[in-house]
């Protein structure tokens, strides 16, 4: 099943869109590859008063004529931290969704999937602080939701994603430094961003997270117009993160723009791949459920 982005946009609340995407992923996978809390058999021990009768191994009794009970070990839950770029450039989008809305749908669907498996999810929205916010957060962090694994927690994740507005300059590195502080030991960090960071600090911050042995996944979100540059008429281009603007003849600058974009994308992919960061480039005109389905199936196959 493929969900059209225009249909998703018309469905209304983020909760509905994210849940539809999650259900589409599960339909494609048949069984989600995102593993969470479970129990594994560890060993047998001879039955003693006070042991749970339900854990008696009756096959062992039939063979040995003695009561043995199974002992289990609880697997460690995955702790996944979602980092969503809320800078001004993420508000761009000429299709059904802006890059930020698309990222919110993907992040919300991942939150559903993870919590459904019993895993813990946290959320960071990167960007400048909200006016009137009482949260004391470091530079580059607009909102932080600690780890939890409940239906109510997913609703709060979705509420914060739905409230996120793309504005201000990119300071993704500040959010990633904060993520390194909060992620704990060997967690998973999923970053959703266009990486339009003039400071060039985002890539070193991503590599730093991987260097701390976290599983780092970057979903690099780009609008189709940013990829193809389909403009023809004289156009005034406005920065979405500051006051800069430029008047240009698109036909005259198209080739140089596309060359620069290709260089940026190739350098980013190469540098992050060398650092063992899982890098996925996503045009936002692709159906989110298909993107996540392919991503999770690939990661399951390489596990």
LUMFI-390894 format. One record per residue (C-alpha): residue in one letter; x, y, z. Coordinates in steps of 0.02 Angstrom, whole numbers, plus 50000, padded with zeros to 5 digits. Layout:
BEGIN
@type=a | xx=X | yy=Y | zz=Z
...
This chain:
BEGIN
@type=x | xx=50000 | yy=50000 | zz=50000
@type=x | xx=50065 | yy=50173 | zz=49953
@type=x | xx=49998 | yy=50331 | zz=50031
@type=x | xx=49999 | yy=50486 | zz=49922
@type=x | xx=50073 | yy=50640 | zz=50009
@type=x | xx=49927 | yy=50748 | zz=49948
@type=x | xx=49807 | yy=50626 | zz=50028
@type=x | xx=49906 | yy=50629 | zz=50190
@type=x | xx=49902 | yy=50819 | zz=50193
@type=x | xx=49712 | yy=50817 | zz=50174
@type=x | xx=49689 | yy=50694 | zz=50316
@type=x | xx=49713 | yy=50833 | zz=50442
@type=x | xx=49797 | yy=50808 | zz=50610
@type=x | xx=49974 | yy=50743 | zz=50618
@type=x | xx=49915 | yy=50600 | zz=50728
@type=x | xx=49808 | yy=50531 | zz=50586
@type=x | xx=49941 | yy=50554 | zz=50453
@type=x | xx=50078 | yy=50476 | zz=50559
@type=x | xx=49970 | yy=50329 | zz=50608
@type=x | xx=49920 | yy=50299 | zz=50426
@type=x | xx=50103 | yy=50297 | zz=50377
@type=x | xx=50144 | yy=50177 | zz=50520
@type=x | xx=50004 | yy=50061 | zz=50467
@type=x | xx=50064 | yy=50068 | zz=50287
@type=x | xx=50238 | yy=50017 | zz=50343
@type=x | xx=50171 | yy=49872 | zz=50445
@type=x | xx=50064 | yy=49815 | zz=50300
@type=x | xx=50217 | yy=49809 | zz=50189
@type=x | xx=50331 | yy=49726 | zz=50316
@type=x | xx=50198 | yy=49608 | zz=50385
@type=x | xx=50302 | yy=49613 | zz=50543
@type=x | xx=50394 | yy=49767 | zz=50602
@type=x | xx=50584 | yy=49746 | zz=50606
@type=x | xx=50600 | yy=49869 | zz=50749
@type=x | xx=50633 | yy=49758 | zz=50898
@type=x | xx=50593 | yy=49811 | zz=51074
@type=x | xx=50567 | yy=49734 | zz=51244
@type=x | xx=50556 | yy=49545 | zz=51248
@type=x | xx=50615 | yy=49396 | zz=51348
@type=x | xx=50741 | yy=49263 | zz=51301
@type=x | xx=50760 | yy=49089 | zz=51376
@type=x | xx=50919 | yy=49081 | zz=51479
@type=x | xx=50930 | yy=48912 | zz=51569
@type=x | xx=50840 | yy=48777 | zz=51669
@type=x | xx=50845 | yy=48759 | zz=51856
@type=x | xx=50770 | yy=48627 | zz=51969
@type=x | xx=50599 | yy=48675 | zz=52037
@type=x | xx=50595 | yy=48745 | zz=52214
@type=x | xx=50446 | yy=48802 | zz=52319
@type=x | xx=50398 | yy=48978 | zz=52270
@type=x | xx=50444 | yy=48960 | zz=52086
@type=x | xx=50310 | yy=49004 | zz=51959
@type=x | xx=50218 | yy=48845 | zz=51909
@type=x | xx=50183 | yy=48916 | zz=51737
@type=x | xx=50370 | yy=48910 | zz=51700
@type=x | xx=50385 | yy=48722 | zz=51729
@type=x | xx=50457 | yy=48636 | zz=51575
@type=x | xx=50343 | yy=48487 | zz=51552
@type=x | xx=50448 | yy=48415 | zz=51412
@type=x | xx=50597 | yy=48409 | zz=51529
@type=x | xx=50488 | yy=48326 | zz=51661
@type=x | xx=50432 | yy=48193 | zz=51536
@type=x | xx=50614 | yy=48151 | zz=51495
@type=x | xx=50695 | yy=48168 | zz=51667
@type=x | xx=50551 | yy=48135 | zz=51787
@type=x | xx=50600 | yy=48293 | zz=51882
@type=x | xx=50524 | yy=48466 | zz=51886
@type=x | xx=50627 | yy=48601 | zz=51804
@type=x | xx=50579 | yy=48782 | zz=51775
@type=x | xx=50637 | yy=48896 | zz=51636
@type=x | xx=50732 | yy=49052 | zz=51683
@type=x | xx=50722 | yy=49203 | zz=51570
@type=x | xx=50822 | yy=49360 | zz=51540
@type=x | xx=50742 | yy=49523 | zz=51487
@type=x | xx=50817 | yy=49601 | zz=51333
@type=x | xx=50870 | yy=49783 | zz=51349
@type=x | xx=50748 | yy=49905 | zz=51271
@type=x | xx=50802 | yy=50014 | zz=51128
@type=x | xx=50811 | yy=50199 | zz=51170
@type=x | xx=50780 | yy=50302 | zz=51014
@type=x | xx=50800 | yy=50491 | zz=51010
@type=x | xx=50714 | yy=50583 | zz=50867
@type=x | xx=50797 | yy=50748 | zz=50820
@type=x | xx=50691 | yy=50856 | zz=50703
@type=x | xx=50764 | yy=51013 | zz=50625
@type=x | xx=50645 | yy=51159 | zz=50655
@type=x | xx=50746 | yy=51295 | zz=50567
@type=x | xx=50675 | yy=51416 | zz=50440
@type=x | xx=50733 | yy=51320 | zz=50286
@type=x | xx=50630 | yy=51170 | zz=50342
@type=x | xx=50472 | yy=51274 | zz=50314
@type=x | xx=50501 | yy=51266 | zz=50126
@type=x | xx=50387 | yy=51157 | zz=50022
@type=x | xx=50290 | yy=51186 | zz=49862
@type=x | xx=50210 | yy=51015 | zz=49863
@type=x | xx=50086 | yy=50933 | zz=49981
@type=x | xx=50197 | yy=50958 | zz=50134
@type=x | xx=50342 | yy=51065 | zz=50188
@type=x | xx=50503 | yy=50979 | zz=50235
@type=x | xx=50461 | yy=51004 | zz=50419
@type=x | xx=50286 | yy=50930 | zz=50398
@type=x | xx=50358 | yy=50782 | zz=50304
@type=x | xx=50490 | yy=50756 | zz=50439
@type=x | xx=50356 | yy=50767 | zz=50573
@type=x | xx=50253 | yy=50632 | zz=50487
@type=x | xx=50405 | yy=50517 | zz=50474
@type=x | xx=50457 | yy=50551 | zz=50654
@type=x | xx=50280 | yy=50523 | zz=50717
@type=x | xx=50265 | yy=50358 | zz=50622
@type=x | xx=50432 | yy=50300 | zz=50694
@type=x | xx=50373 | yy=50346 | zz=50869
@type=x | xx=50217 | yy=50240 | zz=50843
@type=x | xx=50321 | yy=50094 | zz=50780
@type=x | xx=50450 | yy=50102 | zz=50918
@type=x | xx=50327 | yy=50117 | zz=51061
@type=x | xx=50220 | yy=49980 | zz=50985
@type=x | xx=50372 | yy=49867 | zz=51007
@type=x | xx=50398 | yy=49923 | zz=51187
@type=x | xx=50545 | yy=50035 | zz=51149
@type=x | xx=50576 | yy=50205 | zz=51227
@type=x | xx=50568 | yy=50363 | zz=51122
@type=x | xx=50627 | yy=50540 | zz=51156
@type=x | xx=50610 | yy=50697 | zz=51050
@type=x | xx=50716 | yy=50850 | zz=51017
@type=x | xx=50653 | yy=50990 | zz=50906
@type=x | xx=50806 | yy=51089 | zz=50850
@type=x | xx=50792 | yy=51277 | zz=50831
@type=x | xx=50781 | yy=51440 | zz=50926
@type=x | xx=50676 | yy=51447 | zz=51085
@type=x | xx=50488 | yy=51474 | zz=51080
@type=x | xx=50432 | yy=51643 | zz=51145
@type=x | xx=50372 | yy=51626 | zz=51324
@type=x | xx=50442 | yy=51450 | zz=51344
@type=x | xx=50482 | yy=51403 | zz=51524
@type=x | xx=50596 | yy=51258 | zz=51474
@type=x | xx=50779 | yy=51290 | zz=51514
@type=x | xx=50864 | yy=51217 | zz=51364
@type=x | xx=51035 | yy=51246 | zz=51283
@type=x | xx=51061 | yy=51344 | zz=51123
@type=x | xx=50994 | yy=51254 | zz=50971
@type=x | xx=50861 | yy=51157 | zz=51066
@type=x | xx=50682 | yy=51221 | zz=51053
@type=x | xx=50595 | yy=51075 | zz=51136
@type=x | xx=50646 | yy=50916 | zz=51226
@type=x | xx=50539 | yy=50768 | zz=51277
@type=x | xx=50628 | yy=50635 | zz=51382
@type=x | xx=50619 | yy=50449 | zz=51345
@type=x | xx=50460 | yy=50350 | zz=51381
@type=x | xx=50362 | yy=50208 | zz=51303
@type=x | xx=50175 | yy=50233 | zz=51319
@type=x | xx=50028 | yy=50280 | zz=51210
@type=x | xx=50010 | yy=50444 | zz=51304
@type=x | xx=50193 | yy=50481 | zz=51271
@type=x | xx=50170 | yy=50456 | zz=51084
@type=x | xx=50025 | yy=50579 | zz=51090
@type=x | xx=50140 | yy=50708 | zz=51170
@type=x | xx=50274 | yy=50675 | zz=51039
@type=x | xx=50145 | yy=50706 | zz=50904
@type=x | xx=50078 | yy=50861 | zz=50991
@type=x | xx=50251 | yy=50939 | zz=50995
@type=x | xx=50288 | yy=50892 | zz=50816
@type=x | xx=50122 | yy=50965 | zz=50761
@type=x | xx=50161 | yy=51127 | zz=50852
@type=x | xx=50335 | yy=51144 | zz=50776
@type=x | xx=50358 | yy=51292 | zz=50659
@type=x | xx=50506 | yy=51312 | zz=50543
@type=x | xx=50593 | yy=51474 | zz=50585
@type=x | xx=50761 | yy=51551 | zz=50624
@type=x | xx=50939 | yy=51499 | zz=50580
@type=x | xx=51000 | yy=51320 | zz=50580
@type=x | xx=51094 | yy=51268 | zz=50738
@type=x | xx=51081 | yy=51081 | zz=50721
@type=x | xx=51249 | yy=51051 | zz=50802
@type=x | xx=51186 | yy=51123 | zz=50967
@type=x | xx=51040 | yy=51002 | zz=50964
@type=x | xx=51155 | yy=50856 | zz=50922
@type=x | xx=51273 | yy=50899 | zz=51065
@type=x | xx=51121 | yy=50896 | zz=51179
@type=x | xx=51068 | yy=50730 | zz=51101
@type=x | xx=51237 | yy=50655 | zz=51144
@type=x | xx=51211 | yy=50708 | zz=51324
@type=x | xx=51036 | yy=50634 | zz=51335
@type=x | xx=51051 | yy=50477 | zz=51228
@type=x | xx=51137 | yy=50373 | zz=51361
@type=x | xx=51238 | yy=50221 | zz=51311
@type=x | xx=51226 | yy=50151 | zz=51135
@type=x | xx=51056 | yy=50221 | zz=51091
@type=x | xx=50983 | yy=50259 | zz=50922
@type=x | xx=50978 | yy=50439 | zz=50859
@type=x | xx=50868 | yy=50478 | zz=50708
@type=x | xx=50900 | yy=50651 | zz=50634
@type=x | xx=50778 | yy=50729 | zz=50510
@type=x | xx=50851 | yy=50884 | zz=50427
@type=x | xx=50894 | yy=50969 | zz=50262
@type=x | xx=51070 | yy=51002 | zz=50330
@type=x | xx=51069 | yy=51181 | zz=50266
@type=x | xx=51189 | yy=51235 | zz=50401
@type=x | xx=51303 | yy=51382 | zz=50357
@type=x | xx=51413 | yy=51346 | zz=50508
@type=x | xx=51466 | yy=51175 | zz=50438
@type=x | xx=51459 | yy=51103 | zz=50614
@type=x | xx=51319 | yy=50978 | zz=50584
@type=x | xx=51423 | yy=50841 | zz=50503
@type=x | xx=51557 | yy=50840 | zz=50640
@type=x | xx=51417 | yy=50831 | zz=50769
@type=x | xx=51338 | yy=50682 | zz=50680
@type=x | xx=51506 | yy=50594 | zz=50671
@type=x | xx=51534 | yy=50631 | zz=50856
@type=x | xx=51372 | yy=50540 | zz=50898
@type=x | xx=51427 | yy=50389 | zz=50796
@type=x | xx=51597 | yy=50396 | zz=50880
@type=x | xx=51507 | yy=50372 | zz=51045
@type=x | xx=51439 | yy=50209 | zz=50974
@type=x | xx=51261 | yy=50266 | zz=50948
@type=x | xx=51165 | yy=50201 | zz=50797
@type=x | xx=51147 | yy=50362 | zz=50697
@type=x | xx=51021 | yy=50377 | zz=50555
@type=x | xx=51008 | yy=50537 | zz=50452
@type=x | xx=50853 | yy=50564 | zz=50347
@type=x | xx=50909 | yy=50704 | zz=50231
@type=x | xx=50750 | yy=50794 | zz=50176
@type=x | xx=50747 | yy=50897 | zz=50016
@type=x | xx=50603 | yy=50973 | zz=49920
@type=x | xx=50590 | yy=50922 | zz=49737
@type=x | xx=50614 | yy=51103 | zz=49681
@type=x | xx=50777 | yy=51111 | zz=49779
@type=x | xx=50836 | yy=50956 | zz=49687
@type=x | xx=50780 | yy=51001 | zz=49510
@type=x | xx=50780 | yy=51192 | zz=49513
@type=x | xx=50636 | yy=51203 | zz=49388
@type=x | xx=50625 | yy=51393 | zz=49382
@type=x | xx=50629 | yy=51488 | zz=49217
@type=x | xx=50567 | yy=51667 | zz=49238
@type=x | xx=50664 | yy=51804 | zz=49328
@type=x | xx=50645 | yy=51764 | zz=49512
@type=x | xx=50681 | yy=51844 | zz=49680
@type=x | xx=50748 | yy=51713 | zz=49798
@type=x | xx=50723 | yy=51749 | zz=49984
@type=x | xx=50819 | yy=51670 | zz=50126
@type=x | xx=50705 | yy=51583 | zz=50251
@type=x | xx=50829 | yy=51600 | zz=50393
@type=x | xx=50886 | yy=51782 | zz=50382
@type=x | xx=50854 | yy=51941 | zz=50282
@type=x | xx=50957 | yy=51900 | zz=50128
@type=x | xx=50879 | yy=51900 | zz=49955
@type=x | xx=50939 | yy=51894 | zz=49777
@type=x | xx=50864 | yy=51931 | zz=49606
@type=x | xx=50920 | yy=51805 | zz=49475
@type=x | xx=50890 | yy=51736 | zz=49301
@type=x | xx=50862 | yy=51550 | zz=49341
@type=x | xx=50914 | yy=51492 | zz=49167
@type=x | xx=51083 | yy=51575 | zz=49190
@type=x | xx=51121 | yy=51500 | zz=49360
@type=x | xx=51035 | yy=51330 | zz=49347
@type=x | xx=51189 | yy=51230 | zz=49296
@type=x | xx=51302 | yy=51308 | zz=49427
@type=x | xx=51168 | yy=51283 | zz=49560
@type=x | xx=51145 | yy=51100 | zz=49513
@type=x | xx=51333 | yy=51071 | zz=49512
@type=x | xx=51348 | yy=51147 | zz=49686
@type=x | xx=51202 | yy=51044 | zz=49750
@type=x | xx=51277 | yy=50883 | zz=49680
@type=x | xx=51442 | yy=50924 | zz=49763
@type=x | xx=51355 | yy=50958 | zz=49929
@type=x | xx=51256 | yy=50795 | zz=49922
@type=x | xx=51403 | yy=50688 | zz=49866
@type=x | xx=51520 | yy=50761 | zz=49997
@type=x | xx=51389 | yy=50738 | zz=50133
@type=x | xx=51353 | yy=50558 | zz=50086
@type=x | xx=51537 | yy=50514 | zz=50071
@type=x | xx=51587 | yy=50594 | zz=50235
@type=x | xx=51446 | yy=50518 | zz=50336
@type=x | xx=51463 | yy=50347 | zz=50256
@type=x | xx=51647 | yy=50344 | zz=50301
@type=x | xx=51597 | yy=50383 | zz=50480
@type=x | xx=51471 | yy=50238 | zz=50477
@type=x | xx=51320 | yy=50354 | zz=50491
@type=x | xx=51168 | yy=50282 | zz=50401
@type=x | xx=51128 | yy=50414 | zz=50271
@type=x | xx=50965 | yy=50419 | zz=50172
@type=x | xx=50921 | yy=50559 | zz=50051
@type=x | xx=50733 | yy=50585 | zz=50039
@type=x | xx=50641 | yy=50695 | zz=49913
@type=x | xx=50483 | yy=50750 | zz=50000
@type=x | xx=50372 | yy=50705 | zz=49852
@type=x | xx=50397 | yy=50521 | zz=49896
@type=x | xx=50262 | yy=50434 | zz=49997
@type=x | xx=50325 | yy=50428 | zz=50178
@type=x | xx=50266 | yy=50249 | zz=50209
@type=x | xx=50364 | yy=50186 | zz=50058
@type=x | xx=50519 | yy=50277 | zz=50117
@type=x | xx=50507 | yy=50203 | zz=50293
@type=x | xx=50462 | yy=50031 | zz=50228
@type=x | xx=50617 | yy=50025 | zz=50117
@type=x | xx=50726 | yy=50096 | zz=50256
@type=x | xx=50670 | yy=49974 | zz=50391
@type=x | xx=50675 | yy=49825 | zz=50274
@type=x | xx=50853 | yy=49870 | zz=50223
@type=x | xx=50910 | yy=49893 | zz=50402
@type=x | xx=50831 | yy=49728 | zz=50452
@type=x | xx=50919 | yy=49642 | zz=50308
@type=x | xx=51089 | yy=49711 | zz=50359
@type=x | xx=51065 | yy=49676 | zz=50546
